[in-house]
Amino acid sequence: MSNSVIQSGTPSQSPEEREYEMRALISSIWTGGRLFIGIYTFMLASLVFSYFYLRSSNSGQLWRPDHVTAPRGFGFAIFGLTLVTGLLAYVGRKRLVKGSFMDFSVAAWFGVGTSLIALVLQIVELSHLSFWPGSSGYASTFIGFSVMNIMSLVISTYWLETTVARGMRIRKELSGENPEFTSHPRARAFRADVAAMSYFLVFLTLAGALLFAMFYLM
């Protein structure tokens, strides 16, 4: 998620010092991306624990009265769009590694579009529920899931959009052919950011598959 503007050529720094700082920045992007996935995993684990605890205890038979469920049409659409976004991020990064920024750019912008549509559908779904928040254990955990999914979609859309916009800015501001593949500090930081972003979106897709099965299929 790093949007730091890397300034090179500082007179007071030697080439060794600049390379050390560059490696430190790339390592921080790598570590930060994985830590973000770890933090997010704990947040999702709390939701999963609540779901299965309330389902197994079923106090007063109030876990899921009348087997109410969220609108499955919305669920399939939201998960499908989330899956497409994750695949586009993964494929886009693979194409970037092979030297095609254009393919990455197209995949990323399509991913922004699918993620935005999923975000809108997730918000609209809340107005089509057949139950009230807090009316049952399932209803309470579903509202928690919806809020977390809205947050996930906002984060993934923002990260994806800012990453591709950053790459386009590098192509515009740096000279030469395919500057995003050079050893320029900004280009190296951009490539590290793409890797962290794609890993996070793939993680969200895998987590989304579990949550989709929990709230729409089980």
Protein Blocks (a to p, Z undefined) as FASTA:
>chain_A
ZZcdcdehiakbcfklmmmmmmmmmmmmmmmmmmmmmmmmmmmmmmmmmmmmmmmnoggh
lmbgghiacdfklmmmmmmmmmmmmmmmmmmmmmmmnopaklmmmmmmmmmmmmmmmmmm
mmmmmmmccbdehiamklmmmmmmmmmmmmmmmmmmmmmmmmmmmmmmmmmmpgcehkll
mmbfklmmmmmmmmmmmmmmmmmmmmmmmmmmmmmmZZ
